[in-house]
Amino acid sequence: MPLRKLSGLTEPALAGKILALSEGVLGEIVAVVTCAAATTVLSGTEAISPRVIEISGFMPPSGRRPVAI
């Protein structure tokens, strides 16, 4: 189901944030956008923004790697 408002995913600020969080991995780009879309629906904003991506709780791949003890 599409969001009610346009998000402007190609705008430099938003695209840059998505690219940085995804670390350039295509599957992670999809994951960032999916997580942000779910957050917009739950919050009622109905558009993805840099702020929505921040509060979505998405963890970049490097943040999910186990750390040696």
N, C-alpha and C positions, 0 to 999 in steps of 0.2 A: 504494500500500500504506500503510495507516495506521500511525502510531507505536503502540508497545505501551502507553505510559503517557499519561494525560491531561496536556496542557500548560498549560491554564488561560490561553488566549490572551486572554480577556476580563478577566483580573485587571489592575487599574490599572497596576501596575509594568511588567508585560510588554506590555500594550497601548500604554502610553506610549512604551516603548522602540521598539516596532515603528513607531508613528506618527512618532516623531522621526526615525528612520533613513530612513523612506520619504518624508519631507517631505510627507506627506499625499496622495501620488499613489497611486491605487488599484493600478495596475500594479506600482508599487514595493513596496506592501504585500505583494502576492503574491510578489514576488521575495525580500523579506526572509524571509518564512515558508518559502518553498521552499529557500532557502539554509540557513536554520537547521535545517530538517527533514533535509536531506542531512547536515549536520554531526552531528546527533544519531544518525543511523543509523551513520555512520562511526565515531563515538566510542563507540557502544554505550549511550549514556544513554537513548535512546528517548523523550525528552520535551524540548520546547523550553523553555528558561529564559532569563532575561536574560544569564546567563554564556555560554550556547551562542550567543546572538545576537552577543555581543562577539567570540567566537573564530571565528565563521563567516567573517569577512573581508568581509562585505558593505560595499560602498562606497556612501554616499548619492549621489543624483543630483548635488548640488552639488560633490561631491568628484571627479566624473568629467568635469566640464566643463573644456575646455582653457583654459589660462591664457595671456593675451597676454604676449608678451615685449617 
